[in-house]
Amino acid sequence: MIQLKIVRPKAWANRNFNYKILVNGKEQVEIANNEEKLLSVEPDSTIQAKLMWCGSEQVKLTNADNNIKQISISGNKNFNTIL
C-alpha cells in the first residue's frame, strides 16, 4: 500500500466547493478548502481530482518504497487572468 497525503491549500477560488478524489475511477474521499487527507492506495493505481464538471488528468501512482507521498490540489492558476 502507498500512503498518499492529499493537500488542498487555502484558496479563494472554489472555496465553497469540495474536490472529489477518485482512485481507479471510484470516489474515495472529498477534500475541502485548506484541508489535508491521508489515503492508503494500492501501487499502480490512478488518482484524479474532480470539481463539479471539471477534473484533473489521471495520475498513475508507482512506488518502490513505502514512504508517504504528497499531492497538492488547487484550481487553475490562470483562471483570473483569462476572465
Biopython code that builds the backbone (N, CA, C, O; Angstrom):
import numpy as np
from Bio.PDB.StructureBuilder import StructureBuilder

atoms = [
    (1, "MET", "N", (0.836, -1.187, 0.000)),
    (1, "MET", "CA", (0.000, 0.000, 0.000)),
    (1, "MET", "C", (0.881, 1.251, 0.000)),
    (1, "MET", "O", (1.928, 1.295, 0.646)),
    (2, "ILE", "N", (0.437, 2.243, -0.727)),
    (2, "ILE", "CA", (1.107, 3.541, -0.768)),
    (2, "ILE", "C", (0.337, 4.493, 0.135)),
    (2, "ILE", "O", (-0.885, 4.602, 0.033)),
    (3, "GLN", "N", (1.051, 5.179, 1.015)),
    (3, "GLN", "CA", (0.443, 6.212, 1.843)),
    (3, "GLN", "C", (0.498, 7.517, 1.052)),
    (3, "GLN", "O", (1.580, 7.978, 0.689)),
    (4, "LEU", "N", (-0.651, 8.108, 0.789)),
    (4, "LEU", "CA", (-0.746, 9.295, -0.035)),
    (4, "LEU", "C", (-1.376, 10.419, 0.775)),
    (4, "LEU", "O", (-2.505, 10.297, 1.250)),
    (5, "LYS", "N", (-0.643, 11.506, 0.926)),
    (5, "LYS", "CA", (-1.149, 12.684, 1.632)),
    (5, "LYS", "C", (-1.667, 13.661, 0.587)),
    (5, "LYS", "O", (-0.918, 14.106, -0.283)),
    (6, "ILE", "N", (-2.948, 13.991, 0.674)),
    (6, "ILE", "CA", (-3.559, 14.917, -0.266)),
    (6, "ILE", "C", (-3.766, 16.244, 0.452)),
    (6, "ILE", "O", (-4.406, 16.302, 1.503)),
    (7, "VAL", "N", (-3.219, 17.305, -0.127)),
    (7, "VAL", "CA", (-3.258, 18.631, 0.485)),
    (7, "VAL", "C", (-4.012, 19.572, -0.441)),
    (7, "VAL", "O", (-3.749, 19.621, -1.642)),
    (8, "ARG", "N", (-4.944, 20.313, 0.122)),
    (8, "ARG", "CA", (-5.624, 21.377, -0.617)),
    (8, "ARG", "C", (-5.361, 22.683, 0.110)),
    (8, "ARG", "O", (-5.967, 22.944, 1.149)),
    (9, "PRO", "N", (-4.459, 23.515, -0.422)),
    (9, "PRO", "CA", (-4.140, 24.776, 0.240)),
    (9, "PRO", "C", (-5.350, 25.721, 0.255)),
    (9, "PRO", "O", (-6.277, 25.586, -0.542)),
    (10, "LYS", "N", (-5.309, 26.661, 1.171)),
    (10, "LYS", "CA", (-6.375, 27.656, 1.264)),
    (10, "LYS", "C", (-6.356, 28.512, 0.007)),
    (10, "LYS", "O", (-5.313, 29.044, -0.373)),
    (11, "ALA", "N", (-7.510, 28.646, -0.637)),
    (11, "ALA", "CA", (-7.621, 29.427, -1.870)),
    (11, "ALA", "C", (-8.965, 30.135, -1.905)),
    (11, "ALA", "O", (-9.941, 29.677, -1.311)),
    (12, "TRP", "N", (-9.002, 31.248, -2.604)),
    (12, "TRP", "CA", (-10.253, 31.999, -2.710)),
    (12, "TRP", "C", (-11.181, 31.362, -3.743)),
    (12, "TRP", "O", (-12.376, 31.196, -3.498)),
    (13, "ALA", "N", (-10.622, 31.008, -4.896)),
    (13, "ALA", "CA", (-11.440, 30.403, -5.955)),
    (13, "ALA", "C", (-11.926, 29.022, -5.518)),
    (13, "ALA", "O", (-11.153, 28.225, -4.987)),
    (14, "ASN", "N", (-13.182, 28.752, -5.740)),
    (14, "ASN", "CA", (-13.807, 27.458, -5.412)),
    (14, "ASN", "C", (-13.743, 27.114, -3.926)),
    (14, "ASN", "O", (-13.778, 25.937, -3.566)),
    (15, "ARG", "N", (-13.650, 28.097, -3.079)),
    (15, "ARG", "CA", (-13.511, 27.840, -1.636)),
    (15, "ARG", "C", (-14.737, 27.161, -1.023)),
    (15, "ARG", "O", (-14.633, 26.507, 0.015)),
    (16, "ASN", "N", (-15.889, 27.314, -1.661)),
    (16, "ASN", "CA", (-17.119, 26.747, -1.117)),
    (16, "ASN", "C", (-17.422, 25.345, -1.642)),
    (16, "ASN", "O", (-18.433, 24.747, -1.272)),
    (17, "PHE", "N", (-16.554, 24.824, -2.497)),
    (17, "PHE", "CA", (-16.804, 23.521, -3.106)),
    (17, "PHE", "C", (-15.723, 22.527, -2.712)),
    (17, "PHE", "O", (-14.553, 22.884, -2.582)),
    (18, "ASN", "N", (-16.124, 21.285, -2.525)),
    (18, "ASN", "CA", (-15.184, 20.217, -2.191)),
    (18, "ASN", "C", (-14.744, 19.488, -3.453)),
    (18, "ASN", "O", (-15.543, 19.253, -4.359)),
    (19, "TYR", "N", (-13.463, 19.134, -3.501)),
    (19, "TYR", "CA", (-12.950, 18.292, -4.576)),
    (19, "TYR", "C", (-13.236, 16.846, -4.213)),
    (19, "TYR", "O", (-13.112, 16.456, -3.052)),
    (20, "LYS", "N", (-13.616, 16.053, -5.199)),
    (20, "LYS", "CA", (-13.776, 14.611, -5.014)),
    (20, "LYS", "C", (-12.499, 13.954, -5.494)),
    (20, "LYS", "O", (-11.996, 14.271, -6.572)),
    (21, "ILE", "N", (-11.977, 13.040, -4.696)),
    (21, "ILE", "CA", (-10.767, 12.309, -5.045)),
    (21, "ILE", "C", (-11.184, 10.918, -5.510)),
    (21, "ILE", "O", (-11.806, 10.161, -4.764)),
    (22, "LEU", "N", (-10.833, 10.594, -6.748)),
    (22, "LEU", "CA", (-11.168, 9.298, -7.331)),
    (22, "LEU", "C", (-9.913, 8.454, -7.451)),
    (22, "LEU", "O", (-8.889, 8.912, -7.958)),
    (23, "VAL", "N", (-9.999, 7.221, -6.981)),
    (23, "VAL", "CA", (-8.917, 6.251, -7.122)),
    (23, "VAL", "C", (-9.456, 5.129, -8.001)),
    (23, "VAL", "O", (-10.445, 4.476, -7.666)),
    (24, "ASN", "N", (-8.784, 4.920, -9.134)),
    (24, "ASN", "CA", (-9.217, 3.929, -10.128)),
    (24, "ASN", "C", (-10.668, 4.163, -10.555)),
    (24, "ASN", "O", (-11.420, 3.212, -10.769)),
    (25, "GLY", "N", (-11.054, 5.446, -10.677)),
    (25, "GLY", "CA", (-12.381, 5.811, -11.151)),
    (25, "GLY", "C", (-13.478, 5.785, -10.110)),
    (25, "GLY", "O", (-14.626, 6.092, -10.433)),
    (26, "LYS", "N", (-13.171, 5.431, -8.872)),
    (26, "LYS", "CA", (-14.183, 5.361, -7.815)),
    (26, "LYS", "C", (-13.898, 6.427, -6.761)),
    (26, "LYS", "O", (-12.762, 6.588, -6.315)),
    (27, "GLU", "N", (-14.944, 7.151, -6.370)),
    (27, "GLU", "CA", (-14.781, 8.205, -5.374)),
    (27, "GLU", "C", (-14.374, 7.621, -4.024)),
    (27, "GLU", "O", (-15.026, 6.714, -3.507)),
    (28, "GLN", "N", (-13.293, 8.149, -3.462)),
    (28, "GLN", "CA", (-12.795, 7.669, -2.176)),
    (28, "GLN", "C", (-13.063, 8.663, -1.046)),
    (28, "GLN", "O", (-13.425, 8.269, 0.062)),
    (29, "VAL", "N", (-12.882, 9.958, -1.337)),
    (29, "VAL", "CA", (-12.979, 10.952, -0.277)),
    (29, "VAL", "C", (-13.223, 12.317, -0.914)),
    (29, "VAL", "O", (-12.929, 12.524, -2.091)),
    (30, "GLU", "N", (-13.760, 13.241, -0.128)),
    (30, "GLU", "CA", (-13.882, 14.637, -0.541)),
    (30, "GLU", "C", (-12.928, 15.466, 0.303)),
    (30, "GLU", "O", (-12.691, 15.153, 1.470)),
    (31, "ILE", "N", (-12.380, 16.522, -0.287)),
    (31, "ILE", "CA", (-11.445, 17.369, 0.437)),
    (31, "ILE", "C", (-11.896, 18.821, 0.294)),
    (31, "ILE", "O", (-12.123, 19.308, -0.814)),
    (32, "ALA", "N", (-12.019, 19.500, 1.427)),
    (32, "ALA", "CA", (-12.481, 20.886, 1.466)),
    (32, "ALA", "C", (-11.297, 21.846, 1.389)),
    (32, "ALA", "O", (-10.138, 21.433, 1.436)),
    (33, "ASN", "N", (-11.605, 23.115, 1.270)),
    (33, "ASN", "CA", (-10.598, 24.165, 1.228)),
    (33, "ASN", "C", (-9.742, 24.135, 2.499)),
    (33, "ASN", "O", (-10.278, 24.033, 3.603)),
    (34, "ASN", "N", (-8.428, 24.222, 2.348)),
    (34, "ASN", "CA", (-7.472, 24.242, 3.465)),
    (34, "ASN", "C", (-7.551, 22.974, 4.315)),
    (34, "ASN", "O", (-7.545, 23.047, 5.544)),
    (35, "GLU", "N", (-7.623, 21.822, 3.666)),
    (35, "GLU", "CA", (-7.734, 20.549, 4.376)),
    (35, "GLU", "C", (-6.686, 19.568, 3.855)),
    (35, "GLU", "O", (-6.208, 19.695, 2.728)),
    (36, "GLU", "N", (-6.337, 18.592, 4.684)),
    (36, "GLU", "CA", (-5.413, 17.518, 4.311)),
    (36, "GLU", "C", (-6.067, 16.182, 4.632)),
    (36, "GLU", "O", (-6.768, 16.046, 5.634)),
    (37, "LYS", "N", (-5.829, 15.202, 3.773)),
    (37, "LYS", "CA", (-6.334, 13.844, 3.994)),
    (37, "LYS", "C", (-5.215, 12.854, 3.732)),
    (37, "LYS", "O", (-4.329, 13.113, 2.919)),
    (38, "LEU", "N", (-5.253, 11.728, 4.414)),
    (38, "LEU", "CA", (-4.284, 10.655, 4.211)),
    (38, "LEU", "C", (-5.033, 9.435, 3.682)),
    (38, "LEU", "O", (-5.992, 8.970, 4.298)),
    (39, "LEU", "N", (-4.585, 8.920, 2.527)),
    (39, "LEU", "CA", (-5.199, 7.755, 1.898)),
    (39, "LEU", "C", (-4.191, 6.631, 1.765)),
    (39, "LEU", "O", (-2.997, 6.877, 1.594)),
    (40, "SER", "N", (-4.662, 5.416, 1.843)),
    (40, "SER", "CA", (-3.849, 4.245, 1.525)),
    (40, "SER", "C", (-4.368, 3.686, 0.209)),
    (40, "SER", "O", (-5.538, 3.320, 0.096)),
    (41, "VAL", "N", (-3.489, 3.624, -0.784)),
    (41, "VAL", "CA", (-3.891, 3.125, -2.100)),
    (41, "VAL", "C", (-2.939, 2.037, -2.558)),
    (41, "VAL", "O", (-1.791, 1.969, -2.117)),
    (42, "GLU", "N", (-3.424, 1.198, -3.435)),
    (42, "GLU", "CA", (-2.609, 0.120, -4.000)),
    (42, "GLU", "C", (-1.599, 0.701, -4.988)),
    (42, "GLU", "O", (-1.894, 1.694, -5.652)),
    (43, "PRO", "N", (-0.410, 0.098, -5.099)),
    (43, "PRO", "CA", (0.529, 0.526, -6.136)),
    (43, "PRO", "C", (-0.104, 0.372, -7.521)),
    (43, "PRO", "O", (-0.981, -0.468, -7.720)),
    (44, "ASP", "N", (0.340, 1.176, -8.458)),
    (44, "ASP", "CA", (-0.153, 1.174, -9.837)),
    (44, "ASP", "C", (-1.620, 1.583, -9.947)),
    (44, "ASP", "O", (-2.296, 1.220, -10.910)),
    (45, "SER", "N", (-2.110, 2.335, -8.969)),
    (45, "SER", "CA", (-3.454, 2.898, -9.049)),
    (45, "SER", "C", (-3.393, 4.220, -9.792)),
    (45, "SER", "O", (-2.322, 4.804, -9.957)),
    (46, "THR", "N", (-4.561, 4.692, -10.242)),
    (46, "THR", "CA", (-4.645, 6.031, -10.814)),
    (46, "THR", "C", (-5.464, 6.898, -9.872)),
    (46, "THR", "O", (-6.403, 6.424, -9.231)),
    (47, "ILE", "N", (-5.099, 8.176, -9.794)),
    (47, "ILE", "CA", (-5.807, 9.111, -8.940)),
    (47, "ILE", "C", (-6.182, 10.329, -9.765)),
    (47, "ILE", "O", (-5.448, 10.744, -10.662)),
    (48, "GLN", "N", (-7.356, 10.901, -9.440)),
    (48, "GLN", "CA", (-7.852, 12.058, -10.154)),
    (48, "GLN", "C", (-8.669, 12.906, -9.194)),
    (48, "GLN", "O", (-9.340, 12.376, -8.309)),
    (49, "ALA", "N", (-8.614, 14.230, -9.365)),
    (49, "ALA", "CA", (-9.432, 15.153, -8.582)),
    (49, "ALA", "C", (-10.529, 15.700, -9.483)),
    (49, "ALA", "O", (-10.282, 16.013, -10.648)),
    (50, "LYS", "N", (-11.752, 15.818, -8.942)),
    (50, "LYS", "CA", (-12.869, 16.356, -9.712)),
    (50, "LYS", "C", (-13.568, 17.426, -8.890)),
    (50, "LYS", "O", (-13.705, 17.322, -7.671)),
    (51, "LEU", "N", (-14.005, 18.458, -9.600)),
    (51, "LEU", "CA", (-14.761, 19.551, -9.002)),
    (51, "LEU", "C", (-15.908, 19.866, -9.946)),
    (51, "LEU", "O", (-15.691, 20.349, -11.057)),
    (52, "MET", "N", (-17.120, 19.595, -9.506)),
    (52, "MET", "CA", (-18.313, 19.770, -10.330)),
    (52, "MET", "C", (-18.131, 19.039, -11.662)),
    (52, "MET", "O", (-18.011, 17.814, -11.662)),
    (53, "TRP", "N", (-18.105, 19.733, -12.775)),
    (53, "TRP", "CA", (-17.985, 19.086, -14.090)),
    (53, "TRP", "C", (-16.549, 19.054, -14.604)),
    (53, "TRP", "O", (-16.296, 18.520, -15.683)),
    (54, "CYS", "N", (-15.611, 19.613, -13.854)),
    (54, "CYS", "CA", (-14.213, 19.657, -14.276)),
    (54, "CYS", "C", (-13.401, 18.594, -13.537)),
    (54, "CYS", "O", (-13.806, 18.119, -12.476)),
    (55, "GLY", "N", (-12.271, 18.232, -14.098)),
    (55, "GLY", "CA", (-11.411, 17.263, -13.441)),
    (55, "GLY", "C", (-9.975, 17.379, -13.903)),
    (55, "GLY", "O", (-9.680, 17.942, -14.957)),
    (56, "SER", "N", (-9.105, 16.841, -13.100)),
    (56, "SER", "CA", (-7.685, 16.836, -13.440)),
    (56, "SER", "C", (-7.386, 15.651, -14.358)),
    (56, "SER", "O", (-8.244, 14.804, -14.609)),
    (57, "GLU", "N", (-6.173, 15.615, -14.841)),
    (57, "GLU", "CA", (-5.725, 14.427, -15.565)),
    (57, "GLU", "C", (-5.542, 13.295, -14.558)),
    (57, "GLU", "O", (-5.312, 13.546, -13.374)),
    (58, "GLN", "N", (-5.642, 12.062, -15.019)),
    (58, "GLN", "CA", (-5.391, 10.927, -14.146)),
    (58, "GLN", "C", (-3.883, 10.767, -13.965)),
    (58, "GLN", "O", (-3.118, 10.849, -14.925)),
    (59, "VAL", "N", (-3.470, 10.536, -12.718)),
    (59, "VAL", "CA", (-2.062, 10.361, -12.396)),
    (59, "VAL", "C", (-1.858, 8.921, -11.953)),
    (59, "VAL", "O", (-2.551, 8.441, -11.056)),
    (60, "LYS", "N", (-0.908, 8.230, -12.577)),
    (60, "LYS", "CA", (-0.606, 6.842, -12.206)),
    (60, "LYS", "C", (0.408, 6.850, -11.066)),
    (60, "LYS", "O", (1.449, 7.500, -11.160)),
    (61, "LEU", "N", (0.102, 6.129, -9.993)),
    (61, "LEU", "CA", (0.973, 6.070, -8.822)),
    (61, "LEU", "C", (1.832, 4.823, -8.878)),
    (61, "LEU", "O", (1.324, 3.716, -9.058)),
    (62, "THR", "N", (3.123, 5.003, -8.725)),
    (62, "THR", "CA", (4.044, 3.879, -8.592)),
    (62, "THR", "C", (4.952, 4.193, -7.420)),
    (62, "THR", "O", (5.243, 5.360, -7.155)),
    (63, "ASN", "N", (5.405, 3.157, -6.711)),
    (63, "ASN", "CA", (6.206, 3.386, -5.520)),
    (63, "ASN", "C", (7.063, 2.165, -5.237)),
    (63, "ASN", "O", (6.551, 1.059, -5.064)),
    (64, "ALA", "N", (8.352, 2.373, -5.194)),
    (64, "ALA", "CA", (9.265, 1.281, -4.864)),
    (64, "ALA", "C", (9.424, 1.141, -3.346)),
    (64, "ALA", "O", (9.685, 0.049, -2.841)),
    (65, "ASP", "N", (9.268, 2.240, -2.635)),
    (65, "ASP", "CA", (9.348, 2.193, -1.174)),
    (65, "ASP", "C", (7.986, 2.583, -0.592)),
    (65, "ASP", "O", (7.071, 2.931, -1.338)),
    (66, "ASN", "N", (7.854, 2.526, 0.701)),
    (66, "ASN", "CA", (6.573, 2.803, 1.341)),
    (66, "ASN", "C", (6.534, 4.163, 2.010)),
    (66, "ASN", "O", (5.806, 4.344, 2.985)),
    (67, "ASN", "N", (7.295, 5.121, 1.513)),
    (67, "ASN", "CA", (7.260, 6.462, 2.069)),
    (67, "ASN", "C", (5.933, 7.135, 1.736)),
    (67, "ASN", "O", (5.261, 6.771, 0.771)),
    (68, "ILE", "N", (5.572, 8.116, 2.547)),
    (68, "ILE", "CA", (4.353, 8.879, 2.291)),
    (68, "ILE", "C", (4.614, 9.837, 1.133)),
    (68, "ILE", "O", (5.591, 10.585, 1.145)),
    (69, "LYS", "N", (3.747, 9.808, 0.149)),
    (69, "LYS", "CA", (3.813, 10.702, -1.000)),
    (69, "LYS", "C", (2.782, 11.805, -0.803)),
    (69, "LYS", "O", (1.763, 11.594, -0.146)),
    (70, "GLN", "N", (3.042, 12.983, -1.371)),
    (70, "GLN", "CA", (2.135, 14.108, -1.203)),
    (70, "GLN", "C", (1.698, 14.643, -2.560)),
    (70, "GLN", "O", (2.502, 14.787, -3.481)),
    (71, "ILE", "N", (0.404, 14.935, -2.658)),
    (71, "ILE", "CA", (-0.167, 15.563, -3.839)),
    (71, "ILE", "C", (-0.910, 16.800, -3.378)),
    (71, "ILE", "O", (-1.676, 16.753, -2.416)),
    (72, "SER", "N", (-0.682, 17.914, -4.072)),
    (72, "SER", "CA", (-1.358, 19.162, -3.757)),
    (72, "SER", "C", (-2.406, 19.431, -4.830)),
    (72, "SER", "O", (-2.136, 19.291, -6.023)),
    (73, "ILE", "N", (-3.603, 19.817, -4.396)),
    (73, "ILE", "CA", (-4.711, 20.071, -5.315)),
    (73, "ILE", "C", (-5.072, 21.545, -5.235)),
    (73, "ILE", "O", (-5.284, 22.085, -4.149)),
    (74, "SER", "N", (-5.140, 22.187, -6.387)),
    (74, "SER", "CA", (-5.551, 23.593, -6.422)),
    (74, "SER", "C", (-6.241, 23.868, -7.748)),
    (74, "SER", "O", (-6.193, 23.057, -8.673)),
    (75, "GLY", "N", (-6.882, 25.024, -7.824)),
    (75, "GLY", "CA", (-7.577, 25.423, -9.040)),
    (75, "GLY", "C", (-6.599, 25.901, -10.099)),
    (75, "GLY", "O", (-5.391, 25.962, -9.872)),
    (76, "ASN", "N", (-7.138, 26.235, -11.249)),
    (76, "ASN", "CA", (-6.354, 26.737, -12.363)),
    (76, "ASN", "C", (-5.693, 28.060, -11.978)),
    (76, "ASN", "O", (-6.387, 29.012, -11.623)),
    (77, "LYS", "N", (-4.380, 28.131, -12.043)),
    (77, "LYS", "CA", (-3.655, 29.322, -11.632)),
    (77, "LYS", "C", (-3.893, 30.495, -12.574)),
    (77, "LYS", "O", (-3.722, 31.644, -12.167)),
    (78, "ASN", "N", (-4.280, 30.242, -13.812)),
    (78, "ASN", "CA", (-4.516, 31.315, -14.781)),
    (78, "ASN", "C", (-5.989, 31.692, -14.887)),
    (78, "ASN", "O", (-6.361, 32.448, -15.784)),
    (79, "PHE", "N", (-6.816, 31.197, -14.013)),
    (79, "PHE", "CA", (-8.259, 31.420, -14.095)),
    (79, "PHE", "C", (-8.599, 32.907, -14.123)),
    (79, "PHE", "O", (-9.344, 33.349, -14.998)),
    (80, "ASN", "N", (-8.071, 33.679, -13.190)),
    (80, "ASN", "CA", (-8.414, 35.097, -13.106)),
    (80, "ASN", "C", (-7.850, 35.909, -14.264)),
    (80, "ASN", "O", (-8.456, 36.906, -14.656)),
    (81, "THR", "N", (-6.719, 35.519, -14.816)),
    (81, "THR", "CA", (-6.154, 36.265, -15.947)),
    (81, "THR", "C", (-6.919, 35.997, -17.223)),
    (81, "THR", "O", (-6.915, 36.837, -18.122)),
    (82, "ILE", "N", (-7.572, 34.858, -17.333)),
    (82, "ILE", "CA", (-8.360, 34.545, -18.521)),
    (82, "ILE", "C", (-9.636, 35.381, -18.527)),
    (82, "ILE", "O", (-10.043, 35.887, -19.572)),
    (83, "LEU", "N", (-10.266, 35.525, -17.367)),
    (83, "LEU", "CA", (-11.503, 36.305, -17.287)),
    (83, "LEU", "C", (-11.177, 37.773, -17.410)),
    (83, "LEU", "O", (-12.077, 38.611, -17.368)),
]
sb = StructureBuilder()
sb.init_structure("model")
sb.init_model(0)
sb.init_chain("A")
sb.init_seg("    ")
for serial, (resi, resn, name, xyz) in enumerate(atoms, 1):
    if name == "N":
        sb.init_residue(resn, " ", resi, " ")
    sb.init_atom(name, np.array(xyz, "f"), 0.0, 1.0, " ", f" {name:<3s}", serial, name[0])
structure = sb.get_structure()
